Amino acid sequence: MVDISTKKFGVLIGGSGLIGGALMHYFKTETKNEVEVLAPNSKRLSLREPEDIRLYFRRYKPDFIINTALASIDSDAQISYEVNYLGSINLAKAAMALKIPYIHFSSAAVLPMGDNLKEEDHVPLTADLPFYPRSKLMAEMSLRNLQETRGLDCTIIRLGVVYGKHDHKIQGFHRLLFSVATQAMPFMMTRRGVLHSYSNTRKIPPFVHYVLEHRGEFSAQTYHFVDSNPIELSQLIFTIKSYLELKSPRELYLPYRLTKFGKICLHFLLRKLVRIGVDVRMPAELMFLEYFYKTQILSIEKLQKSSYGNRYSELSVYTELPDIIDYYCKRWRHLNLISHGKSEMYDGARKGISEFIQSPQSLINDIHQGK
């Protein structure tokens, strides 16, 4: 039962994801006496079902709505449109009906390549734009229209490459880490000097909380929320490689044309494998292969000039990397997805686990004998 007698009450969509999980943990541990947050799963509230949204918010009347949900980047047109676009707009309309703030998370996928990209920048909305960025861009456009024409109280937060612990999917930054950890990247699929902006999941919840508490300043605004300094992709890859004490990828940079040709060949091969019953999918991140070869740096000038400023600027990919690598390598090893790496990242030295691996019969005999 939700206690709304003295607390603010919010609804978080996408609470099981990387960003949503970080927000849930924050509100549970840092604001438990001030804010209560519900995070309905997709069975209870599906963004693809407008009636679900209408009935849910008829029953629950929150003080704010946060939307971190998104369809997978390789989703088809229908799911991308219904989840990323229609779902976002229907949530916004629910927020307008209740006269409450709506916090919407967007992506750097709506931005072009380049540096010093501002909040006003975006790629053209065309029919050849992939479904994921197309749906996210359309959502931003419609939210701004609702702000201007119907008074929607909304803040759009654009993120860069998101990194952090507790992501149960291998995607984005963690796909890069997984590719290096499994030595699936023999050569460098980028070029020297390519920089990208990154977003730390630990920094996001305090900002969202602040934005909710200062609506006068942050309403009807879009903000880039990324780390202060962009990261060179090749340097990041070599840092992960060094930490894991691996030999690959080699310092051989593959040209974009060669990598693109390899992607086409791989796609052709996977289609053939499907015909003989082998279900293999190409990593969705290869859809954005061009990003590996071009710089994209988001400007945080607007954020720095706000009353929130640039807090936790000391945190970066490199300060978080050791913990992130340890966390995911342990997880992937337990799932039998990787089998190598630094010994201290593996807790198999504990007696029970060691015997479970090497002599299970001896272990169960000891347990049954009460040892």
URKAGI-V408124 format. One record per run of one state. SS is the DSSP state (2 for helix, 1 for strand, 0 for the rest). FROM is the first residue (numbers start at 1). TO is the last residue. If there is no record, write none. Layout:
BEGIN
ss=SS from=FROM to=TO
ss=SS from=FROM to=TO
END
This chain:
BEGIN
ss=0 from=1 to=7
ss=1 from=8 to=13
ss=0 from=14 to=17
ss=2 from=18 to=30
ss=0 from=31 to=34
ss=1 from=35 to=38
ss=0 from=39 to=49
ss=2 from=50 to=59
ss=0 from=60 to=63
ss=1 from=64 to=67
ss=0 from=68 to=76
ss=2 from=77 to=98
ss=0 from=99 to=100
ss=1 from=101 to=107
ss=2 from=108 to=110
ss=0 from=111 to=113
ss=1 from=114 to=117
ss=0 from=118 to=130
ss=2 from=131 to=150
ss=0 from=151 to=153
ss=1 from=154 to=159
ss=0 from=160 to=160
ss=1 from=161 to=163
ss=0 from=164 to=172
ss=2 from=173 to=181
ss=0 from=182 to=187
ss=1 from=188 to=188
ss=0 from=189 to=194
ss=1 from=195 to=196
ss=0 from=197 to=197
ss=1 from=198 to=200
ss=2 from=201 to=213
ss=0 from=214 to=214
ss=2 from=215 to=218
ss=0 from=219 to=220
ss=1 from=221 to=225
ss=0 from=226 to=230
ss=1 from=231 to=232
ss=2 from=233 to=244
ss=0 from=245 to=252
ss=1 from=253 to=253
ss=0 from=254 to=255
ss=2 from=256 to=275
ss=0 from=276 to=283
ss=2 from=284 to=293
ss=0 from=294 to=295
ss=1 from=296 to=298
ss=0 from=299 to=300
ss=2 from=301 to=305
ss=0 from=306 to=316
ss=2 from=317 to=334
ss=0 from=335 to=342
ss=2 from=343 to=345
ss=0 from=346 to=346
ss=2 from=347 to=349
ss=0 from=350 to=350
ss=2 from=351 to=358
ss=0 from=359 to=359
ss=2 from=360 to=368
ss=0 from=369 to=371
END
